Amino acid sequence: MVATRNRGKLAEIAAALADLDLELVGLDDFPGLAEVVEDQPTFEENALKKARQIAAATNCLTLADDSGLEVAALGGAPGVRSARFAGPAADDAANNQRLLGELAAVPDEDRQATFRCVLAICRPDGHCRTCQGELRGAITRQPRGAYGFGYDPLFVPEGRTQTISELGAEVKAAISHRARALACARSLLPQFLGNTVE
């Protein structure tokens, strides 16, 4: 079980774990589940809360992530509020527009940002582990590219000149914050599936 309704995120996780003997389902496959309120102050605490609650409710091994964008010039915002930066019902375009507005007066050399991801893996019996990944870069002045979701059209990774949306799926799968956290999770999953969590 992947504790998300975000189809883009589910597809990325499924692709990263494709060679493992797993059947991945998302929250949309369990329509009666109550939403987990992401009210914790850190990515790690939100990921653990989601994974624990969904694992207990579904009796499935559950992988949950909390991820977002931390912008240095904004004191680390939007951070854990990345998906809700422009309001509780905001879509990607609204969040991107608000971010660009907040950074309008910030010069190019001070637009550093970090994508951060924490993945939690929990069994229904409460055993959990976490993995983390990050990707550093900078925020552009306008959206560029057609691929991806979230802040991808605004984020240029360090050492690159294109946004993640311009770089496309293959590059993102190799370098993203979620890909780095998933690499760690891949090494832990056999322990969970073998019932030998340390």
N, C-alpha and C positions, 0 to 999 in steps of 0.2 A: 504494500500500500504506500502510495506517495501522497502525503497530506497537502494536496493543492487542487484548486479548481482552474489554475492557470494552465491552459493547454500548451502554451509555448514552453513553459517550465517543465511540464510533464514530458514533452517530446524530447527536450534536451537531456533529461535524466534517463529516459528510456534508451536513447541513443548511446549514452555513456556506459550503460550497464547491459547493452544488448547481448554480449557474449556470455552473460551469466544465466544460469537456469532459473529465471525468475518470471513470474507473471505479474506485471506491474499494472495496478489500477489506481485511479484517482478518486477524489472525493465525489465527483459526479456519478461514480458507480455505486455510491451509497447515499441516495437522495434524502434519506431520513435523518442523517447525522446532523447534530447541532453544530453551528459554527463555533470554532475556537476563537475566543477573543484574544487578539495579540496585544496585550496590555503591559508586557514586561519591558524593562528599561534597556535590555541588551538583545542583540541578535541571538545569542546563545540561549538565553532564558526563554525567548519566544519560540525558538525551534524545539527546545526540550518540552515546553508546555504542549505544543501542538502534537509532537510525536507521542508523548505519554497518553494524552487524552484520546487520540485517534486509535492507538494500539489497544487501549483498554476497551474502547467502544466497539471495535471491529474484530477483536481477537486476532489481528494480523500483525506481522512484523511491519513496522511503519518507519518510513523515512520522511522527515519533515525538514524544511529549510526556512531560515529567515535570512533575507539578504537585502542589500540596499546600497545606496550611494552616500558616501561621506565626502563633503566638499570642504576643503580646508578654510576657504574664505568665509564660509558660513558656520564656522565652529563645529563642523562635523555633520550639520544638517544636509539633507533631510534625514539621514540615518535610519532608525527603526520606523520612521514615518514615511519612508520613501514611496510606498504605494498609495499613501493618503496625503501627500504633500500639499495638494491643492484642495483638499477636503475629503470627507469620507466616501463620497461617490465619484471621485475624480477618475478620469481615464488617463492613459499615457500622455496624450496630447496636452491635457490640462496641467499635469505634473511637469512636463517639459517646459511649458510656457511659463509657469511660475518660477521654475529654476532659472530660466534665462532672464526673467525680470529681476530676480534677486541678485543676479550677477552682472546686470547691465553696466554698472559703473566699475566693475573689477577688471583691471588690465589683463591682457593675455598671459603674462608671465606669472600671475597669481591665481590662476584658475585650476590649480591642482585638485584632483579628486581620487578617491579609491572606491572601487566596487568591492564589497565584502560579503562573504557568504558563510554561514554556519549551518552545517547539516547535523541533524540528530537522528540516530537510529535507535528505536526502542522496541523491545519485545512486550507482549501483553503482560508478562510477569513483572515489568518495571525496570528491567536491565536496559541501560542506555549508554551510548557513547556519542561523542561529537567530533566533527572534523571541521576545519576552517580553511578558507582560501581567500585570496585577495588579488586584485588587479589594479595597478596604479596607472594614472593617466591624467587627462585634463579635459575640461569642458569647452566645447566649441561655442560659437556665437549664434549658430542656427542649426536646425536639424539637417543631417545629411545621411542619405542611404535609405533603402526600402526594406532591409531585412531586420528581423529581431523584434524586440518589444521593450517596454520600459524606457530607460534612459539611453539605450543603445545608440540612437541617432545623434546623441550629444557627446558621446564619450570617445576620445581618442586615446588608445593605450600608449604607454611609454614606448618610445622607439618606433612608433607608427605615425603615419600622416593621415590615415583614414579612420573614420568612426567605426565602431563595431558593426553598425548597420551596413556600412560600405564593405567591410571585410568579409561578411557573410558567415554562413553556418559552419563551414569547415574550420576556418580560422578561430571563430569563437569557441568551438568545441575543444580546441587545443589550448587556448590561453585564458579562458574566462575564469573568474573567481569561483563560479559554480563547478567548472571542470576540475579545478585544483582541489576543491573540497571533495568532489566525487572520486578523485583518484585515491584519496585517503579512505573514503567510505568503501570502495571496492576491496581494499585490503581487510576491512573489518567485517564485511558481510558474511564471509565464510564462517567466522566464529559464531555469528548469530544464527545462521542457518544450521550449523552443526551443534547448536545448543551449548556452546562452551564459552560464553561471554566471560571475560576476565574482569 
